[in-house]
């Protein structure tokens, strides 16, 4: 039976909730955001084969799609060409070629081609067979958990976005858009938005083995590598509501890791694909880095993760004007990987978390305990 057919059969029979007897641990790979505008062919993505081989071992591979898929409903661009992120449906095939099967679509670029662009993106994702959360035909759909059934269990995703959502981009009860978490003038999350998101997390927990809460955040600190205090509190509340892990996107750099009640919080996963049109040098070197976070769950409990550093090419294969092949990931060389893990350790320490990631080119992450990291306040 084809894998996708098998997964659909699992969903149809209902053998995917917490009561389903699991035969092995559930592996979920978390990636940085995918700002992908061009589908690379053949040798245009030199690192694809090694990344695909690594991700093939996972049951679920997750990223945030920071690109609008072009289609017949597209409206006029809502931003200037330099920061307009659009692509044809072939970019979904490129992501699927490295086994991505779960997408978040809540971000500040989802509205780049207006409401019609959101509708076209949702349609293309459905036709591809991918599972997505974070935008929808109305607020109820945008807020709802998406569930991906696998032979090892079911993963639910709740995705939402904060900051730089343009007027008209947020879903309403009668309009397509993204699941927006606004902040009040006090800086705290809007009470109604927060309640809606936490309720979705709790609902997902009832019939899923693992629940991911994903925030695409553009309300950055002056130093983008720093994690805002309000976001730390938000992540903890998501865990308390039932999330098995919290995944952050938006800031184009890796941010620190901490734990709450044994669940990992990845505030910023960096970039998986970064095909910005801005000139070379517009972003610092840390924006051209990312991570595969290969998590293992037993039932609903996080037990370990391997951290696989990635680097992205700031310059396309044919030079600085080659935007089609820039910003694609490869596994980091040993020295690069150790440097990336060192920076991640330092940024986690700034959160009060002492990580022992080991000395290999892949990091090892375990939950708090006698041999695990100590979480901050």
N, C-alpha and C positions, 0 to 999 in steps of 0.2 A: 504493500500500500504506500502511495506517495506520502511523504512526511506531512504536507499541508492537509491532505485528506484525513490522515490519522488524527491530527490535532483537532480538526473540525468534528470528527467522530467522538473524541473525548468530550468536547464541549456539549455536543448534542445529548450524550448519555448522562451528563451531569457528574461524571467521575473525575472531577477536578477540584473539588473543594477541600477544606481541611480534613474532612472525614475520609477522604480517599486514601487508601493504603499506598504509601509511597514505597517504591522499591529501591531507591537510591537517593543521594543528596541532589539538590537542585542547584544548578550552576547558572548564575546570572552575570553577564559581563556588561559593565557600565562604561560608556565612552563619553568623551567630550562632545561638544556641540558640532554639528555638521553643517557648516556654511559651504555648501557645494553647489556650484553653478554650472559645471561642465562634467560630463560623464567621460572619464578617461578610457581610452581603448588600448588594449594590448600593453605595450611597454611604456605607455604614458604614465602609469602608476607603478614604479619599480618596487614599492614596498607591499603591493597588494597580496602577493602570494603568501608571504610569511605571516601577515596579519590574518588572512583568511584561514590559514592553517591553525593559528592559535584560537581564533574565535569559533572555529568549527567544533570545538570541544564543549561549548556552552549550550545550554538549553534556550536561553534568552539572551539576545544582544540588543542593547538599548542605546539610543542617541536622541538628541534633540535636533529636529530638522529645521534649520534656520533659513529656509529657502521657500519661496512661493513657486508652485508648479503651474506653468502657463497652460491656459485652456481657453475655451470659447467665452467664458463669463468674465474674463479679466477686465478690470476697470483701468482708468488712467493711473499712472504711477503716483504714489503718495509721497515720494521722496526723490531727491536728485539722483542722477545715474550713478554717481560714485558710491552710494550706499544702498542702491537698489539691488535686492537679492532675488533673482528669478532664474528659473531653469526649466528645461523640458522634462517630461517624465522619465527619461533615461537615467537621470541621477538616482532615482529610486532603485533601478536595476544595479547601479554601481554600488550602492549601499548593501543591497541584497547579495551581491557577489562576495561580500565578506561576512555574510550571515546575519546582518542586522535584520531583526524581525519585530522590533517594538520601537515606536516613535513617540516623542512628545512634539506637539505642534503649537504649544503656547509660547509665543515670544514676540518681541517688538517688531519683527519683520514679517509676521504672518499677514499683515494688512498692506504690504507693499503694492499690491495691485487691487486694493480695495476689497469690499465684501465679496465681489465675484472671484477674486483671487483665492480667498479662503474656501469658497465653494469648489473651485477647480482643484485645489490642493487636496481637499478631502476626497473628491471623486477619484483622483489619480491614486491616492493611497488605497482606497477600497479596491480599485481594479487590480492593483499590484498584489493584493493579498496580505499586505502589511497590516498590523494592528497599531492604532494610534489613539492618543488622548490629549486633551488640552485645547482643542477648538471644536466647533460643531455648528450645526444648523440653527441652534438657539442656545440659550444659557444652560438649559438642562442637559443638552447633549455635550456641550463643551466641558461641563463640570463632572460628567459621569466618569466612573472608572472604566478603563479599557482592560479587558482580560485576555491573556494569552495562555492557552492550555498547552502543556507539554507532557510527555510521558513521565516526567519527574514531578509534576505538580503544576499548579496554576499561579501565574504572576499577574497582579493587578497594578495598573498605573493610574495615578492621579497627577495631572500636570497643570500648572498655572504660571502666570507671568506677572511681574511687578516692574513698573517703570518704563517710560517712553512708549507706552501704548497710545497710538494716535487716536484723536477723536473719531469715533465710528468703528474702531478696531475691536472693542470689547463686545462679547456676546451679550444679548439681552433676551428676555423671554420671547421676543418676536424677530430677532435679527441674528444672522450668523456672526461669529467672531471668536475671540479667544477667551479663555477662563482667566479673568483678571483679578489679581489680589491688589487692591489699592491700599495706599497708606493715608491715614488721616493727617491733618495739619500738625498734630502732636508727634507724628512720626510712627505711630503704632499702626499695625494692620487694621484696615476697615473691619469693624465687627461683623457686619453681614457677610462680607466676602470670606472672612476667616471661618465663620461658622459653617458656611457652605462647603468649604474645602475640607474642614475637619470631619464634617458629617459624611462626606464622600469617602474619606479614609476609613472611617469606622464601618461604613456599609460594605466597603470592599473587603474588610477583614473577615466578614462573616462567611464568605465563600471563596476565599483565595488562600493559598499557602503562604505566599510572599506578597507584600504590598510595598510598592515604590511610590514615594512622594517626590515630585520633581518640580523645582522652581527655577524659572528663567528670570534672573534678577538684573535689572539695570539701574537700581538705586545704589550706586557704588559709594564707597568711602573715598576720600581724597587720594589715598593710596589703594588702587583697585585690588591689590593682593590682600588687604585687610578685610575681615569679615565683620559686617555690622552687628551690633548687639541685638537689634530687633530681629535680625535674621536667625541668630543663634536661638533666641527664644522661640521663634516660629518653628524651626526645625525640631526642637524638643517637643513642642506641642503636637506636631505631626506624629512623632514617635509615640507619644502618650495616647494619641487617638487610635493607633494601631499600625502605623507604618513600620515595616521591617528595616527600611533604610531610607535615607534622604539623599537625593542627588541634585546638585546645583549646577546651573549653566548661566550664561550671560556675560560674566566677567571673562575676558579672553585669556586668562592665566589660571594656572593651578592654584587653588587655595587649600587651606589646612583641613585636617580630618579630626573629628572628635567622636566620642561615643556618648549615648544616652540610653540608660537602661539596657545596655548590651548591644544596642543597634548602632550601626555606623552612620555618620553624617559626613558626606562628601560635599563641602560647600561650593567648590569650584573644580570641575573636572577638566578645565582647559578646552583645547580644541582637538577635534578629530579630523575635520577638514576645515580649511580657512581660506577660501578663495575670494578674499576681499579684492576689490578693484583699486584700493588705495595704493600709492606708490611704495616701492621698497624703502624701508626705514620708517614708515608711518607708525609701525608697531615695534615694540622692543622684542628682543630674542625670546622672552618667556611666552610670548603669544604664539610662537611657532613650536610649542610643545604640548603634549597631552599624555594620556594614560589609559591603558586598559586596566580596569579594576575587575578582576575575575573573582567574583564572590561565590562562596559556597554556603548554602542554607540546608539545615536539617530540619524537616518540617517547616516551622516558621522562624527558626532561630539562626541568626548569622553565626557561623563558626570560624570562618577564615577568609582571607582574600590574598591573591597574588597581584602585585602592582607592576604592570609592564610599561615602562616609559616609551613614549613615542616622540619623534621629531618630525616636523613638517618643512617642506622646502619653500622658503620665502620667494625664491626666484624660479620661474618656470624652466623647463628643460631647454627651451630655445632662447632663454634670456629674459630680461626684465619686462619685455612686452608680451611675453607668453603667459597669459592669464589662465589658459585652459589646463595647464599642467602644474600650476603653483598650488601650494597649500594642501598637498596630499601627504598622508602619514606613512612613515616607515618605522620599524622597530629601531630604537636608539642604539647607537654603538655603545660599547661598555663604558667608556669614559663619560659619554653624554648621559647615559642612564644613571650612573652613580651621582652625577651632578644634579640631575632632576630629582632623584630621591633625597638627596641632601637638602635641597631647597624645600621639598615637601615636609621633611622632618622639622626644619626650622620654622616653617609657617604653622605647623601643628603645635609646636612648642609655644608659639605666641598665643595660642588658645588655651594654654595650660595643659597640653597633652604631650606626654613623652612617648614617642613611638620608637619601637625597636624594629626597624624594617630589614635588618640584616645587612650584609656587606656584598651581596650578589648584585647582579645587574637587574634582577627582579626583586621587588620588595615583598615582604611577608607582613600581613596584618592580621592580628588576632584580637578578639574582644577583651574588655577589661577582666582582670583576674590576677591571680598570683604571678602569672608569667606574661600578662598582657599589658597594654598601655594604660597609663593612669590618666583619666579624663579630668579636665579642669572644672572649675565651679560652674 
